[in-house]
């Protein structure tokens, strides 16, 4: 996707090394599509399905609790 000009790839030296991808200006129209994909994949969202602000808890290796977890 970087080669196609859809995303920009940024590498931050570590440790640990962190790689971040951002939509390019050309691909900003994909923002709502990417948000919907994140909600579908289980990212934290409010009752209207809007994404909650990104936190470190969203990162791999961190648990994300939901109301479903509390009722189990």
C-alpha positions as CSV (number, residue, x, y, z in Angstrom):
1,X,0.0,0.0,0.0
2,X,3.0,2.3,0.6
3,X,4.2,1.7,-3.0
4,X,0.7,2.6,-4.2
5,X,0.8,5.9,-2.3
6,X,-2.0,4.9,0.0
7,X,-0.1,4.9,3.3
8,X,3.1,6.4,4.6
9,X,5.4,4.2,6.7
10,X,7.3,5.7,9.6
11,X,9.9,3.7,11.6
12,X,10.9,4.8,15.1
13,X,14.2,3.4,16.4
14,X,13.8,1.4,19.5
15,X,14.1,-0.6,21.5
16,X,11.5,-1.6,20.7
17,X,11.3,-0.6,17.1
18,X,7.9,0.9,16.3
19,X,6.4,1.1,12.8
20,X,3.5,3.4,12.2
21,X,1.4,3.7,9.0
22,X,-0.7,6.7,8.2
23,X,-3.0,7.4,5.3
24,X,-1.5,9.8,2.7
25,X,-3.3,13.0,1.8
26,X,-4.3,11.3,-1.4
27,X,-6.0,8.5,0.5
28,X,-7.8,10.5,3.3
29,X,-11.2,9.6,1.8
30,X,-10.5,6.0,3.1
31,X,-10.5,7.2,6.7
32,X,-14.2,6.3,7.4
33,X,-13.6,2.9,5.7
34,X,-10.6,2.2,7.9
35,X,-12.5,3.3,11.0
36,X,-15.4,0.9,10.2
37,X,-12.9,-1.9,9.7
38,X,-11.4,-1.2,13.1
39,X,-14.8,-1.3,14.8
40,X,-15.6,-4.5,12.9
41,X,-12.3,-6.0,14.2
42,X,-13.2,-5.2,17.8
43,X,-11.6,-1.8,18.5
44,X,-13.3,0.1,21.4
45,X,-16.3,2.0,20.2
46,X,-19.2,3.9,21.8
47,X,-22.9,2.9,21.6
48,X,-23.2,4.6,18.2
49,X,-20.3,2.6,16.8
50,X,-17.9,5.5,16.7
51,X,-14.3,4.7,17.6
52,X,-13.1,5.8,21.0
53,X,-9.7,7.6,21.1
54,X,-6.7,5.4,20.5
55,X,-4.8,4.5,23.7
56,X,-1.8,2.3,24.6
57,X,-4.4,-0.4,25.7
58,X,-5.2,-0.8,22.0
59,X,-1.7,-1.9,21.2
60,X,-0.9,-5.6,20.7
61,X,0.0,-7.3,24.0
62,X,-2.4,-5.1,26.0
63,X,-5.8,-6.4,27.1
64,X,-8.9,-4.4,26.2
65,X,-11.8,-5.0,28.5
66,X,-15.4,-4.6,27.3
67,X,-18.8,-4.7,29.0
68,X,-19.1,-8.3,27.7
69,X,-16.0,-9.3,29.7
70,X,-17.6,-8.0,32.9
71,X,-20.8,-10.1,32.4
72,X,-19.0,-13.4,31.7
